[in-house]
Amino acid sequence: MTQPQPGLRSVWIGHAAEKQVDVVTPRIGELVTADQPFTSNRWWEEVR
């Protein structure tokens, strides 16, 4: 039950970030996109 939680959260964050990028300026979007992979990688390593 601990594995599906972080995975779902990662997907949700991705969707929200994409939607926010459309609403927020592209500058913030680039920052979020750059932060996304880093956080995702870290989560994957922790989960693994």
Residue frames as a rotation matrix with the C-alpha (Angstrom) as fourth column:
MET 1
0.571 0.821 0.000 0.00
0.821 -0.571 0.000 0.00
0.000 0.000 -1.000 0.00
THR 2
0.329 -0.516 -0.791 3.04
0.205 -0.779 0.593 2.26
-0.922 -0.357 -0.151 0.33
GLN 3
-0.663 -0.646 0.378 4.16
0.483 0.017 0.875 1.79
-0.572 0.763 0.301 -3.29
PRO 4
-0.160 0.666 0.729 0.90
0.950 -0.097 0.297 2.75
0.268 0.740 -0.617 -5.06
GLN 5
0.627 0.425 -0.653 0.59
0.648 -0.749 0.134 5.89
-0.432 -0.508 -0.745 -2.92
PRO 6
-0.103 -0.737 -0.668 3.82
0.035 -0.674 0.738 7.62
-0.994 0.053 0.095 -4.08
GLY 7
-0.771 -0.166 0.615 3.24
0.574 0.237 0.784 6.48
-0.276 0.957 -0.087 -7.66
LEU 8
0.189 0.922 0.339 -0.25
0.969 -0.230 0.085 7.96
0.156 0.312 -0.937 -7.78
ARG 9
0.564 -0.014 -0.825 1.02
0.393 -0.874 0.284 11.12
-0.726 -0.485 -0.488 -6.14
SER 10
-0.534 -0.836 -0.125 3.76
0.223 -0.283 0.933 11.46
-0.815 0.470 0.338 -8.77
VAL 11
-0.565 0.397 0.723 1.21
0.814 0.122 0.568 11.14
0.137 0.909 -0.392 -11.59
TRP 12
0.529 0.816 -0.234 -1.11
0.846 -0.530 0.065 13.64
-0.071 -0.232 -0.970 -9.92
ILE 13
0.191 -0.541 -0.819 1.73
0.234 -0.785 0.574 16.15
-0.953 -0.302 -0.023 -9.48
GLY 14
-0.782 -0.510 0.358 2.63
0.428 -0.023 0.903 15.74
-0.452 0.860 0.236 -13.15
HIS 15
-0.153 0.817 0.557 -0.96
0.941 -0.051 0.334 16.40
0.301 0.575 -0.761 -14.28
ALA 16
0.686 0.418 -0.595 -1.33
0.634 -0.745 0.207 19.40
-0.357 -0.520 -0.776 -11.97
ALA 17
-0.190 -0.840 -0.509 2.03
0.250 -0.543 0.802 20.79
-0.949 0.025 0.313 -13.09
GLU 18
-0.746 -0.062 0.663 1.04
0.662 0.031 0.749 20.50
-0.066 0.998 0.018 -16.76
LYS 19
0.280 0.928 0.245 -2.31
0.905 -0.341 0.256 22.22
0.321 0.150 -0.935 -16.13
GLN 20
0.566 -0.126 -0.814 -0.62
0.474 -0.758 0.447 24.91
-0.674 -0.640 -0.370 -14.05
VAL 21
-0.558 -0.828 0.058 1.95
0.492 -0.273 0.827 25.51
-0.668 0.490 0.560 -16.77
ASP 22
-0.360 0.504 0.785 -0.93
0.853 -0.162 0.496 26.33
0.377 0.848 -0.372 -19.14
VAL 23
0.719 0.691 -0.074 -2.40
0.645 -0.624 0.441 28.80
0.259 -0.365 -0.894 -16.64
VAL 24
0.606 -0.578 -0.546 0.82
0.193 -0.559 0.806 30.13
-0.772 -0.594 -0.227 -15.13
THR 25
0.604 -0.442 -0.663 3.51
-0.768 -0.546 -0.335 31.79
-0.214 0.712 -0.669 -17.24
PRO 26
0.829 -0.317 -0.461 5.90
-0.030 0.798 -0.602 29.50
0.558 0.513 0.652 -19.15
ARG 27
-0.117 -0.922 0.370 8.78
-0.606 -0.229 -0.762 30.62
0.787 -0.313 -0.532 -16.94
ILE 28
-0.077 0.143 0.987 7.29
-0.950 0.289 -0.116 29.00
-0.302 -0.947 0.114 -13.84
GLY 29
0.889 0.457 -0.044 6.38
-0.441 0.825 -0.354 26.00
-0.126 0.333 0.934 -15.98
GLU 30
0.407 -0.813 -0.416 10.01
-0.267 0.330 -0.905 25.48
0.874 0.479 -0.083 -16.97
LEU 31
-0.417 -0.562 0.714 11.02
-0.833 -0.079 -0.548 25.61
0.365 -0.823 -0.435 -13.31
VAL 32
0.292 0.617 0.731 8.36
-0.820 0.554 -0.141 23.08
-0.492 -0.559 0.668 -12.34
THR 33
0.918 0.047 -0.394 9.33
-0.298 0.739 -0.605 20.79
0.263 0.672 0.692 -15.22
ALA 34
0.004 -0.992 -0.125 12.98
-0.414 0.112 -0.903 20.94
0.910 0.056 -0.410 -14.18
ASP 35
-0.459 -0.136 0.878 12.06
-0.889 0.070 -0.453 20.21
0.000 -0.988 -0.153 -10.56
GLN 36
0.580 0.813 0.057 9.66
-0.810 0.583 -0.069 17.41
-0.089 -0.007 0.996 -11.53
PRO 37
0.588 -0.375 -0.717 12.21
-0.181 0.803 -0.568 14.91
0.788 0.463 0.404 -12.90
PHE 38
-0.497 -0.830 0.254 14.53
-0.420 -0.027 -0.907 15.53
0.760 -0.557 -0.335 -9.96
THR 39
-0.276 0.474 0.836 11.79
-0.936 0.064 -0.346 14.86
-0.217 -0.878 0.427 -7.41
SER 40
0.749 0.587 -0.305 10.53
-0.651 0.737 -0.182 11.87
0.118 0.335 0.935 -9.40
ASN 41
0.174 -0.780 -0.601 14.01
-0.210 0.567 -0.797 10.35
0.962 0.265 -0.065 -9.56
ARG 42
-0.692 -0.440 0.572 14.50
-0.615 -0.055 -0.787 10.84
0.377 -0.896 -0.233 -5.85
TRP 43
0.150 0.832 0.534 11.13
-0.946 0.278 -0.167 9.26
-0.288 -0.480 0.829 -5.07
TRP 44
0.732 0.110 -0.672 11.90
-0.451 0.817 -0.358 6.30
0.510 0.566 0.648 -7.32
GLU 45
-0.282 -0.924 -0.260 15.23
-0.255 0.334 -0.908 5.75
0.925 -0.189 -0.329 -5.59
GLU 46
-0.611 0.095 0.786 13.59
-0.791 -0.069 -0.607 5.93
-0.003 -0.993 0.117 -2.17
VAL 47
0.482 0.868 0.118 10.79
-0.853 0.495 -0.162 3.57
-0.199 -0.022 0.980 -3.20
ARG 48
0.537 -0.352 -0.766 13.24
-0.309 0.763 -0.567 1.16
0.785 0.541 0.302 -4.77
